[in-house]
Amino acid sequence: MTRTLPDPALTLKPADRHGTARMAVRVTESALCGEGVVTGTAEFQRWYAERVRNDVAEVRRIPLSALEGWETVPGTGEIAHRSGRFFTVEGLDVRMPDGPVPNWNQPIINQPEIGILGILAREFDGVLHFLMQAKNEPGNHNGVQLSPTVQATRSNYMRVHGGGRVPYLEYFREASRYRVLADVLQSEQGSWFNRKRNRNIVVEVDGDIEVLDGFCWLTLGQLHGLLAIDDVVNMDARTVLACLPFAGPGPAEALSPGGGPGDAVVRSCDSDVGGVHPLTEIQSWVTEARARTELRTRTMPLNEVKGWTRSEYAISHEDGLYFDIMAVDVKAGSREVGQWTQPMIEPRGIGIVAFLVTRIDGVLHVLARPDTRPGYADAIEFGPTVQCTPGNYAPGPPPAHLRFLQSVLEAEPDRVLFDTVLSEEGGRFYHAQNRYMAVETDADPRLEDSDFRWVTLHQLARLLRHSHYLNVEARSLVACLHSLIGRS
């Protein structure tokens, strides 16, 4: 039987333990509060339905040549905004000699500026609530989704587009004036963005805040309930929620959710409980993987990318795989700018993003793996057990890094703890969706090898305090696993 061990890396001073424990308990208490003090669930449903009815955007596919304010750069074929801001679509040459594909070319988005993904928190009647925004992004296939309080690129909040100001921005640009619960630079999709980062930040305030049209206060429990519904909580909200200080000493002792998966999740968030592997060993494992991985990338002219062709409406892979670069015209009355055009990435098919999970001594562990993508700053970040779009692979046995794909897809219903289709970022990606899953399996140590390790949620939370450890898909799954708190 595998046995959990104390984690020496998590030893804290008494004063730190008190503060860390209290914050972890406050966050967990909010997660267990399924009915809001400010906005009841029925009231939220009416409010959200009204937002969906009234916040309607007209998104129309257009030829690449019809992009206004954008140009195809002579000589390179890159697609760039005439202001020199926002982002460019470039070519990337990737070389990974020991990988399954040693060399390939692809288009990629280069957006070097750091955006803000910020959520305001406030306590009402002793329960933490979070100020969420109903936002319609052009790439959302269903229109309005719940987003952070602030979701803005630097070009947007500096008003390069000439539009209106971003509400609540000052709380995050002047965060030192408030209580900061989380603040870390995190990566985005490493297959579609070249080294893109956003500031994921949660700020707690004490005073009254005017709630503007399109915003509402929700408990973490309410947000967790909405995570179980397809395409309601957007990617930017999920990644920030994952960075909340769930983990610390205290939650398992202070709270008793009542057994089942929820109890295993709370215990997994409690740093006093430990895990199969010490955190130092987990960090060394990913560092060793980074050291042995040879990944070289260089930007190249988009019109020289091999295996991709440009037509009137898209830049596409010659085999019809992976994704297209396409263009849209957007008319949206509720945005800082009412009309614009832009290029977007449109993936081919719905992806699968899944953690295999198990309970070891009553503590939930997830099976994580080092994930290599050309757009990561450090070549490798922790990823889910399975992350792929199945249609991109030929029929037959999956490649080695997807050896658990069939285990996920063929899991018995009683083994599936979470299963929801959720959208990726709708500002750059058009109708990009993944099926997010958590599938329970037996605690078999033989599932571990050089590519997989059992890790607790509190260990992932410690890593989330730093940049470039968990990829954006894994962060979404962490938020989804937190949503199981309280489930019997």
N, C-alpha and C positions, 0 to 999 in steps of 0.2 A: 504493500500500500504506500503510495506517495505521501509524504508528510510535509506539512508547512513548517517553515523555519522562521525564526525572528530575523528581521531585516536590520542589520547594524547601521545601514546608511540612513535610517529614518529616526535615529535617536535625536531628541530635541531637548533643549533646556526647559526647565519647568515653566518659565514665563511664556516661552514660545509655544509649549504644549497647550497651555491654557487658551491662548489666542487662536491657535490653529484648530484646537478641538472645538471651541465655541463656534468658529466660522463654519466648520464642516457640519456641525449639528444644525446651525441656522439654515444652511443650504438644503440639508436633508429634510428638515421640517417643512420648508417651502415645497419640496418635491412630494411630500406626503399630503399636502393641502390641495386637494383636487377641486375645491370650490373657492373662488377668489373673494377677498374681502371687498375689493373695489368694484370688480366686474364679475358678476355671477356667470356661470356657464351658459345659461339660457340667454342672458343679456348679451354675452359675447357672440353667440351664434346669430342673434338678430343683427348685431353690429357688423359682423363679418359678412353676412349675406348682403347687407346694404352696401358695404364697400365693394363687393364683387359686382353688384348691379350697376353702381354708379361710376366706378373707376375702370372704365373700358378703354383699351388702347387698340388702335387699328395698326396692325403689323402686316406689311405687304412685302413679299419677296420681289426684288428688283434685279436687273442686270448689274454686274460689277461695275460696268461703265457708267451707271446712273448714280453712283455715290456722289453726294454733294458735300463739299468741304474736304473730300479725300482725293488723293491722286495716286495713280500708279507711277512709281518713280522710274523715270527713263533709265534704261541700262540694267536695272536690277529686277524690275517687276514688283518690288515691294509695294504694299498698300499702306499709305501713311496719311495722317491728318495734316492739313496744310498749316495748322498752327504749330506743328512740331510737338504737340502734347498728346494726351490720351494714350494711344498705343499704335504699334505698327504690326503688320503681318509680314514676317520674314521667312527665309529659308534656314534650315538647320541641318548641318552634317553631323551625324552621330557615329562614333566609333567605340565599340566595346568588344575587344578581341575575344574575351572568354564568354561572351553572352550567346544566347541561342541564335541571334542575328548579329554578326560581327560589325556590320556597317549598314546604315540606311540614311536617307534624306527625308525631310518632312517640312511642311509649313508649321510655323509656331507663332504665337502672339508674344511680342516683346512689349511689356508695360513696366518700365523700370521704377515708376513712382510708387510710393507706399500709400495705400488707402487706409481709411479708418472704418472698422467694424466695431461699433460701440453700443453697449446696452446700459441704460440707466436702471439702477435698483433703488428701491425705497421700502422701508418697513411700514406696514399698515397693521395695527392691532397685533404686533409681535411677529408678523409673517412677512418675509421678503417677497416683494413683487417686482416685476420687470416691465419696463415700458417698451412695448413692441409696436412696430409700424406695419400697417397693411400697405404693401407696395406692389405695384404692377411693373414688372420688368419685361422688356420686349421679347426675351427668350422663354418666358414662362408659358408653357402650352395652355395653362388654365387661367392665365391672367394674374389675379391678386394672390400673393402669399405673404405670410408673416415674416418680417425682416427685423434686423436690429433697429434700435432707436436711430442710429446713424449708420448709413451704408453708403460710403462715398469715396471715390478716387480723389487724389489730390487735385487733378484737373477740374473735377466737379466742384469741390468745396472752395477752390480758388476762383471759380466762376469763369473759367476760360471760355465756356460755351455762351456766356452772356446771360445766363439764367438767374433765377432767384437764389437767395441764401439757403443753406442747409440747416433746418431746425435742430436745436440742441447741440450743435457742433461745439460750442464753447465749453461744455462740460468735459469733453474729451481732449481738446487742445489745451485746456487749463486743468488737467486732471489732478495736479498736485494740491489743488485747493479742496479736494474731496477725498473720500475714503475709497481707495482703489482695491477692488477685490481680485482683479486679474488684469494683466497688461503684458502682452508678449507678441512679438512678430512671428507670424506663421505663414507657411507656404500655401500655394494653391495648386491646381492640377498640374503635375509635372510633365504630363504628356502634351499639354496644350499651351501652357505658359512657360516662358523662359525665365526662371528665377524670380517669379512674381511673389511678392509678400504683402500681407496686410497686417495692420496693428489690430489685434483682438483685445478688446478692453471692456471691463465692467467697472462702473463707478457707482458707488452708493452715496446718495444724498439724503439729508435730513429734512430740509425745508419743503414748502409747497412748490410744486411745479405745475405750470399751466399745461393741461393736456390738450394739444392741438388736434384739429380734425385729422382723422386717419391714424391716431395713436390710442393705445389703451394699456392699462396695467393688468398683468396676469401673474399668477403664482407659477412657480416652476412645475407644480403638479398639473396645472391646467395646460401648460406648454407640453408637458410629457404626454398628456392625453391626446393632444393634437398631433404629436409625432406619429401616432398610430394610424393617422388618416393620410391617404396619398396626397402629396403635393400641397400641403398647407404650410409647414414650417420650412422656410427656404434654407439654402446651404449656408449663407452667411450667418443666419441666426444659429444654426446647428454648431458651427465651428466655435462661435463665441460661448455658447452654453457649455460646450465640452471643456472649456478652459476655466469654468467656475471652480472654486476651491471645495469640491466635494470631499476630497480625501484629507484625512488627518486622524489623530487619535481621538476616539470618543464615540463616533456614530453608532457602532455596533453595541456598545455598552449602554448608551443613552436612549436608544430607540429599539423598539421591538415590533417590526412590521408584521410578524405573524407567521414566519416560515415560508418555504417555497422559494422560487427564484428571487423574489424581492429581498428576502432575508440574506440570500447568498450575495446579492449585489451590495447591500449595505455592509456586510462583512468584508467584501472585496474593496470597499472604499475606506476601510478602517486601517490605518497604518500600523496600529498595534497588533493586528492579526498576522501580519507577515505574508509570505508567499513561498512558492516552491524554490525560486531562485532569488538571491539578494539583488537589490537594485544595482549595486556595483557590478555584479556579474552580467546583468542585462545590458548595462551601458557599455561594458567591455565587449560584449558580443556584437553590438551594432558598430562599435568603433573598429573592431577587427574586420567586419564585413566591408566597411568603408575603405579601410587600408588596402584590402586585397582586390578591390574592384577597380579596374582600369576603365574609366569612362572619359572620353574626350569629345567635346562638342565645339563647333565653330559656326558662327552665322555665315550664310552664303546667300547669293542672289536668289530671290524667290523663283525667277524664271529659269534657273538652272537646276532646280530640285528634280532629282531623278525619280521616275515612277509616278509622277503627278502631272496632270494635264489641266489646262485652263480653257473653259468654255465660256459662253456668254454669261451664264448664271452662277458658275461655281468653279473652284479649283478642287479637283477630285483625284483620289487614288485610282490608278489605272485598272485595279481589280475591283473597284467599288467597295473598298473596305475602309475602316477607321473613321474618317470624318471628311466633311466638305468645308471649304471656305465659301460662304455665300454672303449676300447683302440684303438688308431690309430697309424699308422706309417706315418710320414710326410716327404716329400721331397720338399723343397722350395728353389729355387736358390737365392731369393732376401732377405733372412733373415740373421740375425747375425750368425745363424747356419744353414747349408744346409740340415741336416737330423736328425730326432729324433723320439722317440716314447713317448707317454704319455697317461694317463687315462683321460677321459672326462665324463661330465654329458650329457646325451642325453634325453631331455624331451619327454614325450608322448603327442603329439598334439600341436597345435598352441593356445596360450593363448589370452585372451581378457583383455586389460588394457584401462580403459575409465574414463574420467571425465564427469559427467553431469555439464553443465554450464548454467548460466542464466545472463541476464542483469538487474541490479537493479539500477534505476536512471542513465542508460546509462553506468554503470560500470560492466565489466565482473566479475562474481564470479564463483568459482568452488566449487563443493560439495565434500569436503575431509572427510576422516574417519581415525581413529586410526587403524593402521594395525599391527597385532601381528605376529611375525615370530621367530622361535627358534634361528636363527643366529644373531638377532639384539643385539647390546651391551646393549640397554636400553629397550628391550622387545617390545616396540611400537615405530613406526615412522608414520608420516602422509603418507597415501596411497591414490591412486585414489578411485573414487566412486566404481568402479568395477575392481577387479584384480583376475583372475582365469583362469584355463584351464577347460572349460566346460565338457570335457570328463572324468574328474576325479570325477564327481558327478553323482549319480544315477538319472534316469528319475524321473520327478515329480517336485514339488515346490522347488526352490533353498533355501539353508539355509539363515538365517536372514541377515547375512552380505553381501549376494549377492541379496538382494531384488530388486535391480535396474537392474539386468542383462537383463531381458526381455525388459525393457524400452530402453536399449542400443541397443540390437540386433534387435528390431522391430521398431526402430525410422524411421520416414518418411525421405526420402532423403534430403529434404530442411532443416531438423533439424541437419544434420550431418555436422559439421564444419571442422572436420579433420578425416581422415580414411586411414591409411597406415600400411602395415605390415613391421615391423622393427625387425632386429636381435638383440639378446642379445650378451653378450661378447663372442667372438669367440675363445679366448685363452683357455678357460676352458669348454665351453659349445658347444655341437655339434648340429648344425642346430636348435638352439633355437630361436624361433620367437614368437612375440606377435603382435596382431592387435591393434594398438594404435588409440583411437577414442576420439573425443570431440563432445558431443551430446547436443544440446541446448534444454532446457525445460523451462516451465513457472516459474516465480519467486514465487514459492509457499513456504511460511515459514513452512508449515506442513511437508515438506520433511526433515526438521531438527529434530533430536532427540538426545539421548545421544551418538549415533554413527556417526552422520553426522553434519557438519557445513558448511555454505557458507563462503568462504575465497577469498580475492582478490589476484591478482598476486603480488602486491607489498608487501603484508603480507607474502606470501610464499618466496619472495626474501629476506625479512629480516630474516626469519627462515633459509634460505639457507646460511647465513653467519656463521651459527653454525653447528656443527656436529650432526648427529642422529635425525634430525627433519623430513626430507623428504626422503622416500625410493627411490631407484634408478629408479623404474618404474614411480613414480610421477615426478621425475626430468626430465625424458625423455618427459613426457607429458607437463611439463612446457615449455621445448624447443619447442615442437610442437605447443603449444598455442602462444608462441612468434612469430612463423612463420606466424600467421594470420595477423600480423601488415601490414597495407596497403591494406588488402582485403576490397573491397567495399561491 
